[in-house]
């Protein structure tokens, strides 16, 4: 009875079958590392998305925050300029502090 011949070889599932949301059993360091990398990519994408929405010049950022930031920047630059003019700081300090304020 050749048509009733049942294969005796069992087909074992691959360790990547349920990746990245498998139960965690039967994997090795490669699947674990790949799962961590995948999770880090997802979290990074979420962070970039939220920064685009609420970060500087963001779509949903409160305009009052932008105005306050500009006022603070102007005030700090004016204070820096006056201390440079009075000779309290050197040209190098002035340049470095101005660069850090403008960023």
N, C-alpha and C positions, 0 to 999 in steps of 0.2 A: 504494500500500500504506500506507494510513493507520494500520493497527494496528501497523505496525513503526516508527512515528514515535518516535524516541528523543529525548528532550529534550537539548539541547546545553548547558543551564545546569547547572553543577556546584553542588552544595549544599555550602557551606563550613561547617565546624564553628564554633560560637560560641566565643569566648574563655572563656566560663564553663562549658563542657561538663565539664571535668575538675576544676573548682574544688572544694576548695582543694588537692587532692592531684594536680595536673597536673604535667607534666614541667617546667614553667617556661618553655617556648618559646611564642612567639606571644602572650603576654600583654602587658599594658601596665602603667602605674603603678597603675591601679585594681585590677587583679587582685592585684598584688604587695602593695599596701596592705591589701586585704581579707584576704589570706592571713596577713599579719603580725598584723592585728587578731584574726583567728580563733585564731591560735596564742596570742596574749596572753590571750584569754578562756579557752582551755583551761587554760593554766598558772595563771591566777587561780582557776579552779574547783578545781584540784588543791590549791592552797595553802589555800583556804578549807576544803576537805574535811579536809586533814591538821590544820589548826588546830582544827577541831571534834573530831577524834579525840584529838589529843595536846596541845592547848593548855591554858590554864588552865581548870579544871573540865571537861576533856575526858573522853570516855567511856573511853578506854584509857590515860589518863595515870596514871603511878605515884602511888599515894596518899602514898608517902613524900615525894615532891617537893612535894605540897600542904602536908604537915605542916611541912617545912623552910621553905617560903615564909611560912607563917603565923608561925612562930617568929621568923624574921628580921624580919618586919613588926612584930611586937610589940616586939622588942628595939629596933628603930630608933625606934619611936614613944615608948618609955620613955626612950631617950637624948635624944630631941628635947624631951620634956616636962621632963626634969630641967634641960636647958640653958636652957629658957625660964623655968623657975621661979627659976633662979639669976641670971637677968638677962643671960646671955651673948648672947642673940639677941633681936631685937625681935619685937613681935606680928606684924608683916607677914612677917618671915622665917619665924616659927613657922607661920603660916597657909599660906604657900607650900610650905614643906618638908613639912608634914603632908599637904597635898593631893597632892603628888608621891609620897609614901610610900603613901598609901591607894589610889592608882590601880593 
